[in-house]
Amino acid sequence: MTTMSHPEISLAFSPDSDDAFMFWPLLNGKIESGGIRFSHRRADTAALNRDAEVRGADVIALSIAHYPAVSEQYMLLPHGASVGRGYGPVVVAREAVELASLRGKVIAIPGKQTTAFAVLRLLLSDFIPREVSISPYSRMFDAVRTGEVDAALVIHEGRLTYEREGMKKVVDIGAKWSELTGGLPLPLGGNAIARDLGAEMIARVSDLCRKSIAWGLAHRDEVIDALLSAETRGDLPLDRATLDRYLAMYANADTLEMADDSKRAVTELFTRMRACGALKREVVITYAP
């Protein structure tokens, strides 16, 4: 329980490498915390989105598309975002086909609250979504290989390793989003902080999270070494080159501070979700300090 005299802040984030990267310095004593203690747990994206609905942690990583559902409980942090600039999650299949050919077909998705699913619905409204866990890592690819699904919407490190799994790219939805919006980046995920912590604690925790990201970027090789040695996803073919490439995409200057175009893209995403009926009400987006 958090008190001002002995504060403890709970963190919840995914097993993927960019989340681990941004919190590693904070959780490993690289940042002076000013007496605030941090506990943490990790869960896949779909589970985190569900947990956010019941205020599952003080700071929680979630899909940007899911923020409207929890905006009364959480503010968005202006750092910690996963942003794709002309790239993003990838729809893959056993053969290279046109996206339009998947109308009416079954596509594995990582969760109905994910930004990836929201954007795919903007690009292809008529398909059958089937939620498939991204843990273990191989589950999505196995679903395609066995014919359980016709294609899969791949997120996290899988968007870099699908070719190793024998998959062909159908479409990069981040590239299509950029075309659709006149060049806006795709804000995929972000960190949210509970409003009931109060203004002073929100500001303190936000500052520490920002410093953690900055420390990681300034000591990138050290953090990469630590992440590789601590990786527990045994079926994920994650070598140093792949991890380096992945972090260059999703743990970078956009992670340290959301740029103005990223914030405009969040608004644009919600506007388009409302227009297609995926979002039922307007959302007031509140960013923490």
N, C-alpha and C positions, 0 to 999 in steps of 0.2 A: 504494500500500500504506500502511496506517495504522501509524504508530509514535507513541509518546508524544512524541518530540522534534520530529518533522515530520509531524503528523497530517494526513491528507487523508480526507475522508468523501465517499462517493459517494451521490448522491440519484437516485431514479428516480420520476417522477410523470407524470401524464397531461397532455395538451394542454388540458384543460378549465380554465375560468377560475378556479375556486376553488382548484385546486392551484397554478396560477401565482401567484395572489394571496398565498397563505401563504408561498411560498418566495421571492418577488420581493425583499423587503427583505434577506434573508440573502444572496442571490446578487448583489445590487447595492450592497453596501458600506454598507447602512444600519444594520447590527448589528455591533458589535465582536466579532470571532470568537475572540479570545484565542489567535490563532496557528493555529487550525484552518482548513484550506482545504477548499473544497467544489467537487466536480465534479458535473455533472448531465446527465441525458438524459431524454427524454420519449417515452412510448409509450402506446398505447391501453390501456384497462382490462384487456382480455383478455390482452394481452401482458405487462402488469405482473404479473397473477396467475400466469402461467406462470413468469415470471422469479423470482418470490418462492420458487418451489419449489426453485430451484437457487441460492438466496442471491444474487440478481442485483444487489443493491446494499446498502449499509450501512443506508440509510433508504429505504423503498419504500412507495409508495401502493398499497393493495390493497383489494379488496372485503372487507367484514367477514365475509361468508359464507365466504370462502376462508381466513380466518385459521386454522381448525382444521387445514388441510392443511400449514401452515408454522409452527405454534406451537412446535415443538421448536427451530426456528432463530431465530425472531423473538419479541420482546415487542411489544405494542401501545403506542403512545404515547398518553398521556391527552389529547392535543390534536391538532388537524389533522383531526378527523372531519367528514364530511359527514352531517348529520342532518336528516331531514325531520320536521317537527312537523305532522302532519296532511296532509302532501303527500309526493310522491316521484315516481319514474318513472311514466310513463303508457303504457298500452296504447292504441294508435291504430289506426284502420282507415279505409277509404274512406267508410264509412257508420257512423253511430252505432248500435251494436248492444249487446245485453246480453252480458256476459262469458260467460255459460253457453252462448251460441250458438257460441262458438269451440271447444267440445269437439270433439276430433278434427281440428281445423283446424291449419294451419301458422302458427306465430307466430315472427317474427324476433326473436332475442334477442341482446344484446351480448356474450354469453359464458356458458358453463355454470357458471363459478365466481363469477359476479356475485351480489350480494345481490338485485338486481332479479329475476333468474331464480329464486332460492331462494324469494322471497316469492310470486312468481306461481305457483310450483308448490304453495304452500300454499293458494292461492285457486282454482286450476284445475289439477287433477292430470292430466287427460286431454287433452293437446294435443301437437302435434308441434313441438318446438323446432328452429329452424334458425339456426345462428350466422351473423350478418351483421356485417361490420365496421362500426364507427361512424366510420371514417375511409376515404374522405371523409365529411363530415357528411351529404351527401345520399343516401348509399347505402341507409340504412334506408327512407327515404321512397320512393325509387325502387323498392325491392323490393315495397312495398305497391302503388304506382301501376301497376306492370306485371303484378300478379297473381302474382308469384313466391311471395309469402306472402299469407295472409289478413289478418294484422295484424302490428303491430310493437310491441315493448317498448322505449320510447324513454327514454334517460337523458341526463344532462348538459344542455347548453343546448337540445337538441332538445325537451325536455319543455316549453319555453316557446315554441318557434317552430313547433310542429306545425300550428297553424291556418293560418299563412302558407303552409304546404306543402299545404294543401287537405285535411288529415286531420281526422277526428273522434275525440273522446275516447271510449274504451270504459270505462276505469276508471283511476283514480289509485290505484296500489297502496299508496302511503303512507297515503292516507285509509282504505283498507280494512284495512291493518295496524293503524292506530289503533283502528278499530272492533273488530277481532279481539282486541286485547290490552288493552282497557279504557283506551285513551288513551296508550299508550306511543309515544314517537317511533320513527322508523325509522332505525337507524344503517346507512347505506349503505356508506360507505367510511371508511378510516382510514389512518394512517401506522404502519408497523411498523419497529422498529430491531433490528438483528442482535445476538443475545445474545453472540456471540463478541467483540464490541468490548470487553467487560468493564465492570464496574460504574461505574468512574470516567468512562470515555469516554461511556458511555450517558447518564450524568447530565449531562455537559457538552453533548453534542449535543442532548439533549432540551430543556435550558434555552435553547439558542440557537434552536431551532425555535419554542419558545413565544414567545420575544422577537420573532421575525420576524413571527409572526401578530399579536401585540399591536401592533407598529409599523405593520403594514398596516392594522389596524382604526383606529388613531389618525391615519393619514394616507391615508384611503381614497380621496379624490379624486386624490391624486398617483399612487397605485397604479393606479387605473382608467385614468387618462390613459396611463400606461406600457403597460398591457395592451392598450389599444385601438391604440396606435401600433405595438405589436410583434406583433399578431395575424397569424398566417400561414395560417389556415384560410380561404382565399379564398372558399369557397362558403358560409360561415356568415354569415347576415345578422345580425351582431352590432353593434347600435348602443348608444349610451351608456345609454339607458333600459333596454334589455334586459339589458345587463351589470349595471347597478345592481340590477335586480330579481333577477337570478340570484345575485349575491353576497349580497344580503340573505337569500336562502334558504339558502345553503350556505357562506358565509364570515362568521361572526357569533360571538356569545358561545359557542355550542355548539362552534365550531371552536377557540376559545381554550382551552376546558377542557370535557371531557366531564362533563355533569351526572350525578347519581346515576341519574336515570331513563333516561338514554342507556346507562349501563353495565348497568342491569337489562335493558334492551331487547336488548343483545348476548347476555346469558345466555338470555333468552327466545327469541331467534332460534335459537340452537343447540339449545335444548330442543325446539323445534317441528321443526327439521330432523331431529333424531334420531327423533322420533315418526313422521315420515312416511318414514323410511328414507333420507333424503338425506345423513345423517351417521351414520357407523358406530360412533363411539366418543365417550365423554365427553371434553370439552376443559377443561383448566385454563387459564383466561384470566389472563395475567400482564400487568400494566400497568407500564411504565417510570416512573421518577420524573417 
